[in-house]
Amino acid sequence: MKKPLLIATLLSSLSLFLVWWILQNYLLFSRLEKDLKEYLTQTLSGEVTDKELPEKIIASLEKINQKFEKINSKKIKPIKLAVADLLLLSKKFIREDRSYIVLLQNSDELRATGGFMGSFFVLESQNGQIQAPIIQDIYVVDGQFQGFVEAPTGLKEYLSAGKGMRLPDANWWPDFPSSAEEILKFFAKVEDKKYEGVIIINLQLVEKLLAITGDIYLPDYQQYVNQDNFAQIARADRDNFFPGSQEKANFLNHFFKIFKLELSQKIKENPQAFLNLTEEIISNKDLQAYSMDKEIQELIKRRKIDQTMQSDQKTLYYFPVESNVGINKANRLVGRQLEIKIEENGEELSLNFHNNNPFPYINYQRLYTNPQTTLQEIKIDGQKIEKIDQRIMQTSNGQSFLEIGFLIAVLENSSSRVEINLNSQLKKEDKRDIFVAKQAGLRSSGLTVNEREIQFTGDQLINLD
């Protein structure tokens, strides 16, 4: 008999005693897995067939949690934490009503947290059930905002058009909690409703799920959608946007209605494929979350989806951040290579861009590094630039970073090279470790450190010894 996935996963890496213990509780685990699958299916389909199911899940998790608490083993700690986290989330969303803003980011128009925020929906639980989401255009809320928010440097000069910061550009900070708090302020000023947090989903996550579901036929549009054409079909040119337009929202709602049903079926058929995606999603920062609930925020941090900028300040820290201020979808066809050279008397970062678009890529480039670092000079294609923004930025957790910002335009079908010369003022022995942060939403990026090629698919801690 084929073991349920949950059982098989637990048994694969545990000691003989724990294998015996889990088999003793086989029925409890099996029932939990069955109920979780059914609840997920009900949520995705929007058809509630068993109103008692949420409390059954909590009861099973409480029993398993109690049993795990009696076992003191380092090997079982990750499983204990996973069960405890799932129990916490279940109680929060099933026994209490919750509302989170879920933003869909288009990484083809890159911004600090991963892309332009074009659409959103509300993830809401009421009476133990997740409500069917309705996708809306970001401009629906932005159009109701009557105030003025001073735009930060970079955004003010290249995006605001003198109107200050608006909701669609409120994800300006790469420290996600900082951007999330700003987004919540906009919603609070427009809607008479309390939201407890923000979740961001990048375009790449939807494309990866489409790779598993396969082609999806949309009868209202008489065409198939897949991972290769979804972005092109879904996006609406903002040059053609007019107040009250529902074209993009209507498409997305139609797509996600069918997509949820296909996804539900595929999860039943091949749940392992979705579990395999988890590590990749976290590494690529395709999913980010922030909650004002302290317990949930601690869980978010443990699961590494908070995307808080963090450094021990004793390690060389580099975080290049691009912001497409050209109001176009250039980033899918922009390649880049980051080169880092660490020497005794200074450091040099080189960014090599290649724009394969038939139009320019206008990028407000930022670099975040250790606060005691001194900028020597910046050259673009060999020419020293003078207009450079510098400040010490403080993150949501109180850490300080030097922020360096400047504009670079990479012409159509052309390449440009940026050279940034720095002096970190760290001693030679303190330059053995380098932390290089990867920006969410980047599709492809090469990394070379002291002529050593590094696979740059996620944040990297590099030792030079």
C-alpha positions in Angstrom: 0.0 0.0 0.0 1.3 3.4 -0.9 2.0 5.6 2.1 0.5 9.1 2.2 3.0 11.8 1.3 3.2 13.3 4.8 4.1 9.9 6.3 6.6 9.1 3.6 8.3 12.4 4.0 8.6 12.1 7.7 10.0 8.5 7.6 12.6 9.3 5.0 15.2 10.9 7.3 14.4 9.8 10.9 15.9 7.4 13.4 14.5 3.9 13.9 12.8 5.0 17.1 11.1 7.9 15.4 10.1 5.7 12.5 8.5 3.3 14.9 6.8 6.2 16.8 5.3 7.7 13.6 4.1 4.3 12.4 2.3 3.9 15.8 0.5 7.1 15.1 -0.1 6.4 11.4 -3.8 6.9 11.5 -3.5 10.4 13.1 -1.0 11.6 10.5 -3.0 10.0 7.7 -6.2 11.7 8.8 -4.4 15.1 9.1 -3.0 14.8 5.6 -6.4 13.9 4.2 -8.1 16.8 6.0 -5.5 19.3 4.9 -5.8 18.3 1.2 -9.6 18.5 1.5 -9.5 21.9 3.1 -7.1 23.2 0.4 -9.3 21.8 -2.3 -12.4 23.5 -0.7 -10.5 26.8 -0.4 -9.3 26.7 -4.0 -12.6 25.7 -5.5 -14.7 28.0 -3.2 -17.1 25.1 -2.4 -17.4 24.4 1.3 -18.6 20.8 1.7 -17.6 20.2 5.4 -17.8 23.2 7.7 -16.4 21.1 10.6 -13.2 20.4 8.7 -11.2 23.4 10.1 -11.7 22.3 13.7 -10.9 18.7 12.8 -7.5 20.0 11.5 -6.8 21.9 14.6 -7.7 19.0 16.8 -5.4 16.7 14.9 -2.5 19.2 15.0 -3.0 19.7 18.7 -2.8 15.9 19.3 0.4 15.6 17.1 1.9 18.6 18.8 1.3 17.2 22.3 2.9 13.9 21.2 6.0 15.6 19.7 6.5 17.7 22.9 7.2 14.5 24.8 10.1 13.6 22.5 13.4 15.3 23.1 15.4 14.8 19.9 17.4 17.3 17.7 16.5 15.2 14.6 12.8 15.8 15.1 13.1 19.5 15.9 12.4 20.7 12.3 9.2 18.6 12.2 8.1 19.8 15.7 8.6 23.4 14.5 6.6 22.8 11.3 3.7 21.2 13.2 3.8 24.1 15.8 3.8 26.7 13.0 0.9 25.0 11.2 -1.0 24.8 14.4 -0.4 28.5 15.1 -1.6 29.6 11.6 -4.6 27.3 11.7 -5.8 28.8 15.0 -5.1 32.3 13.8 -7.0 32.0 10.5 -9.7 29.5 11.6 -10.7 30.7 15.0 -10.2 34.4 14.3 -11.2 36.6 11.3 -8.1 37.8 9.4 -7.4 40.1 6.5 -4.1 40.4 4.5 -3.4 42.4 1.4 -1.9 40.1 -1.3 0.0 42.1 -4.0 0.9 40.6 -7.4 4.2 42.0 -8.6 5.3 42.1 -12.3 9.0 41.4 -12.3 9.3 42.5 -15.9 9.1 46.0 -14.5 11.6 45.5 -11.6 11.2 47.3 -8.3 13.0 47.0 -5.0 10.8 44.2 -3.6 10.6 42.3 -6.9 8.4 44.1 -9.3 5.7 46.7 -10.1 2.6 46.2 -8.0 -0.2 46.1 -10.6 -2.9 44.1 -8.9 -4.0 42.9 -5.5 -6.6 40.9 -3.7 -7.6 40.4 0.0 -6.8 37.1 1.7 -9.6 37.0 4.2 -10.8 34.4 6.7 -14.3 34.5 8.2 -15.8 31.8 10.5 -13.0 29.4 9.7 -13.2 29.7 5.9 -11.0 31.5 3.4 -13.2 33.8 1.4 -13.1 33.8 -2.4 -10.6 36.5 -3.5 -11.5 39.2 -6.0 -8.6 40.7 -7.9 -8.5 44.4 -8.3 -6.2 46.9 -10.2 -3.9 48.8 -7.8 -5.1 52.1 -9.3 -8.6 51.4 -7.9 -7.3 52.2 -4.4 -4.7 54.7 -5.6 -7.4 56.7 -7.3 -9.2 57.2 -4.0 -6.1 58.6 -2.2 -6.3 62.3 -1.8 -3.3 63.1 0.4 0.3 63.8 -0.4 3.3 61.7 0.7 6.8 63.1 0.2 8.6 60.8 -2.2 12.1 59.5 -1.2 15.2 60.3 -3.2 15.2 58.5 -6.6 11.5 58.0 -6.7 11.0 61.8 -6.4 13.2 62.7 -9.3 12.4 59.8 -11.7 8.9 58.5 -11.0 6.7 60.9 -9.0 6.0 63.6 -11.6 5.8 66.0 -8.7 2.9 64.2 -7.2 4.8 62.6 -4.3 4.8 58.9 -3.6 1.7 57.0 -4.7 0.5 53.5 -3.7 1.8 51.7 -6.9 5.4 52.9 -6.0 5.2 52.3 -2.2 7.4 49.2 -2.4 10.4 51.4 -3.0 12.5 49.9 -0.1 14.2 46.6 -0.5 13.8 46.0 3.3 10.4 44.4 2.9 8.9 45.2 6.3 9.6 48.9 5.6 7.8 48.7 2.2 4.9 46.7 3.7 4.3 49.3 6.5 4.2 52.0 3.8 1.7 50.0 1.7 -0.5 49.5 4.8 -0.6 53.2 5.5 -2.0 53.9 2.0 -4.7 51.3 2.4 -5.6 52.7 5.9 -6.1 56.2 4.5 -8.4 55.0 1.8 -10.4 52.0 3.2 -12.3 51.8 6.5 -10.9 48.4 7.2 -8.0 47.0 9.2 -5.5 44.9 7.4 -3.0 42.9 9.5 -0.3 42.4 7.0 1.0 42.2 3.4 1.9 39.3 1.2 3.7 39.7 -2.1 3.7 37.1 -4.9 6.1 37.6 -7.8 5.2 36.8 -11.4 7.8 34.0 -11.4 5.8 32.1 -8.8 2.7 32.0 -11.0 4.9 31.0 -14.0 6.5 28.1 -11.9 3.0 26.9 -10.9 1.9 27.0 -14.5 4.9 24.8 -15.4 3.3 22.2 -13.2 -0.4 22.6 -14.2 0.4 22.9 -17.9 -1.7 24.9 -20.4 -4.9 26.4 -19.1 -7.7 27.2 -21.5 -9.7 30.4 -20.8 -13.1 30.1 -22.6 -13.9 33.8 -22.1 -10.8 34.8 -24.1 -10.7 31.7 -26.3 -7.0 31.0 -25.7 -4.5 28.9 -23.8 -2.3 30.4 -21.0 1.0 28.8 -20.0 4.2 29.8 -18.3 5.6 31.3 -21.5 2.8 33.6 -22.4 1.1 34.5 -19.1 2.9 37.7 -18.5 2.4 39.0 -22.0 -1.3 38.2 -22.1 -2.0 39.5 -18.5 -0.2 42.8 -18.5 -1.9 46.0 -19.5 0.2 48.9 -20.8 -0.1 51.7 -18.3 0.1 54.3 -21.2 -3.4 53.0 -22.2 -4.8 53.0 -18.6 -7.8 55.1 -17.9 -9.8 55.4 -14.6 -12.5 52.8 -14.2 -10.8 50.3 -16.6 -11.5 46.7 -15.5 -9.9 44.9 -18.4 -6.8 43.6 -16.6 -8.7 42.7 -13.4 -11.4 40.9 -15.4 -8.8 38.8 -17.1 -6.9 37.9 -13.9 -10.1 37.0 -12.1 -11.2 34.7 -15.0 -7.7 33.2 -15.1 -7.4 32.6 -11.4 -10.9 31.1 -11.1 -9.9 28.3 -13.6 -6.3 28.2 -12.4 -7.4 27.4 -8.8 -9.4 24.4 -10.0 -6.5 23.1 -12.1 -4.1 23.7 -9.2 -6.3 21.8 -6.8 -6.5 18.8 -9.1 -2.7 18.8 -9.7 -2.0 19.0 -5.9 -4.1 15.8 -5.5 -2.3 14.1 -8.3 1.3 15.1 -7.6 1.7 16.9 -4.2 5.5 16.3 -4.2 5.9 18.6 -7.2 4.6 21.5 -5.1 6.7 20.6 -2.1 9.8 20.6 -4.3 9.1 24.2 -5.3 9.2 25.4 -1.7 13.0 25.8 -1.3 13.3 27.5 -4.8 10.5 29.9 -4.0 12.1 31.0 -0.7 15.6 31.2 -2.2 14.4 33.3 -5.2 12.2 35.5 -2.9 9.2 34.9 -5.0 7.0 35.0 -1.9 7.4 37.6 0.8 5.2 38.4 3.8 4.8 40.8 6.7 2.4 40.7 9.7 1.7 43.1 12.5 0.8 40.0 14.6 4.0 39.4 16.5 3.6 35.6 16.6 2.9 35.3 12.9 5.8 37.7 12.1 8.1 35.5 14.1 6.9 32.5 12.1 7.5 34.4 8.8 11.1 35.1 9.9 11.7 31.5 10.8 10.5 30.5 7.3 12.8 33.1 5.8 10.1 34.9 3.8 10.3 38.2 5.7 13.1 39.6 3.5 14.4 41.9 6.2 17.8 43.4 5.4 20.2 42.1 8.0 24.0 42.2 8.5 26.3 41.5 11.4 28.3 44.6 10.3 31.5 42.6 10.7 31.1 41.1 7.2 31.4 42.9 3.9 27.8 43.4 2.8 26.6 44.2 -0.8 23.0 44.4 -2.0 22.6 45.8 -5.5 19.0 47.0 -6.1 17.5 48.0 -9.5 14.3 50.1 -10.0 12.9 50.3 -13.5 11.9 54.0 -13.7 11.3 53.8 -17.5 7.6 52.8 -17.0 8.0 49.8 -19.4 8.4 46.0 -19.1 12.1 45.9 -20.0 13.5 43.6 -17.4 12.6 40.2 -18.9 15.2 40.9 -21.6 17.9 42.6 -19.5 20.9 40.5 -18.5 23.4 41.4 -15.8 26.7 40.2 -14.3 28.1 41.4 -11.0 31.8 41.3 -10.4 33.4 41.9 -7.0 37.1 42.5 -6.4 38.3 42.6 -2.8 41.8 44.1 -2.2 43.7 45.3 0.8 43.2 49.0 0.1 39.7 48.9 -1.2 36.8 47.1 -3.0 35.4 47.4 -6.5 32.0 46.3 -7.7 31.3 46.2 -11.4 27.8 45.8 -12.9 27.6 44.7 -16.5 24.2 45.2 -18.1 23.0 44.0 -21.5 19.7 45.3 -22.8 18.1 43.1 -25.4 15.0 45.2 -25.8 14.3 47.5 -28.8 14.0 50.4 -26.3 16.2 51.8 -23.5 16.3 50.3 -19.9 16.2 53.3 -17.5 17.3 52.1 -14.1 17.7 53.9 -10.8 20.5 51.7 -9.4 21.1 51.5 -5.7 23.8 49.7 -3.7 23.5 49.0 0.0 26.7 48.3 1.9 28.3 48.6 5.3 27.6 52.0 6.9 31.2 52.9 7.5 32.1 52.5 3.8 33.4 55.5 1.9 32.4 55.9 -1.8 35.5 56.8 -3.9 33.9 57.1 -7.4 31.4 55.7 -9.8 32.0 55.3 -13.6 29.5 54.4 -16.3 31.2 53.1 -19.4 34.5 54.7 -18.3 33.0 58.1 -17.5 33.0 59.4 -13.9 29.5 60.5 -12.8 28.8 63.4 -10.5 25.1 63.0 -9.6 25.1 60.4 -6.9 22.7 60.1 -4.0 24.1 59.0 -0.6 22.5 58.5 2.8 22.6 56.2 5.8 19.4 54.2 5.7 17.8 52.6 8.7 15.8 49.4 8.3 12.7 48.2 10.1 14.9 46.3 12.6 17.1 49.3 13.4 20.1 48.3 11.3 22.0 50.9 9.3 23.3 50.7 5.7 25.0 53.1 3.4 22.7 53.7 0.4 24.2 54.8 -2.9 21.9 55.7 -5.7 22.3 56.9 -9.3 20.6 56.7 -12.7 21.9 54.6 -15.5 20.3 54.3 -19.0 21.2 51.2 -21.1 20.4 51.9 -24.7 18.4 49.4 -26.8 20.3 46.3 -27.9 23.4 47.6 -26.1 25.6 47.0 -23.0 26.8 49.3 -20.2 29.3 48.8 -17.5 29.2 50.4 -14.0 32.2 50.5 -11.8 31.8 51.4 -8.1 35.0 51.9 -6.1 34.7 51.7 -2.3 36.7 51.7 0.8 35.0 49.7 3.5 37.5 50.8 6.2 37.5 47.2 7.4 40.7 45.4 8.3 42.2 42.8 6.0 41.2 40.0 8.3 37.6 41.2 8.4 37.3 40.9 4.6 37.4 37.2 4.5 33.6 36.9 4.4 31.3 38.6 2.0 27.5 38.6 2.0 25.9 39.3 -1.3 22.1 39.7 -1.2 20.0 38.9 -4.3 17.2 41.2 -5.3 13.7 39.6 -5.5 12.4 39.4 -9.0 15.7 39.1 -10.8 15.4 36.4 -13.5 19.1 35.9 -14.3 22.3 37.2 -12.8 25.9 36.1 -12.8 28.3 36.7 -9.9 32.1 36.6 -9.8 34.1 37.3 -6.6 37.9 37.7 -7.0 37.6 35.8 -10.4 35.7 32.9 -8.7 32.3 32.2 -10.4 29.4 31.8 -7.9 26.0 30.4 -8.6 23.9 33.4 -7.7 20.4 32.0 -7.3 19.9 33.4 -3.8 21.7 35.3 -1.0 25.3 34.2 -0.8 27.8 34.1 2.1 31.2 33.7 0.5 34.4 32.9 2.3 37.6 34.1 0.5 40.0 31.8 2.3 
